[in-house]
């Protein structure tokens, strides 16, 4: 009877050890699958962000046809900036008659950099996108004019243009 009891206790201990190893293996497999799924999800998110940035960069990139945009493609108001001053014009023809120095920066309502050429203004082929610079100039100008008493740091370009034009009346 001692042998049967010893055999039974041995089998019980062995089965407990096997069960413990099975549970630990299952926990390990679940952890590995969880982290693999998390890594796959992160890779998909970062790939999506990368694709979105590539599309945005492609849209912003000037093509050969966009460098010769006609003056009618320029969206008013035209902003002529001589820091800290900014002047606003309703048409590119009116902006051309303004005093344009080499330090003067000219933008349209979308933040496209404009250059003076014979016959008017054109979008700059070398450095087309100046939306961030225009937004910073307008933030500085609104502060310089003491037009707004609250922070405009998080305002986007259309709102800054609207506030600037409304300030001038």
Secondary structure, 3 states (H helix, E strand, C coil): CHHHHHHHHHHHHHHHHHHHHHHHHHHHHHHHHHHHHHHHHHHHHHHHHHHHHHHHHHHHCCCCCCCCCCHHHCCCCEEEEECCEEEEECCHHHHHCCCCCCCCEEECCCCEEEEEECCEEEECCCCCECHHHHHHHHHHHHHHCCCCCCCCCCCCHHHHHHHHHHHHC
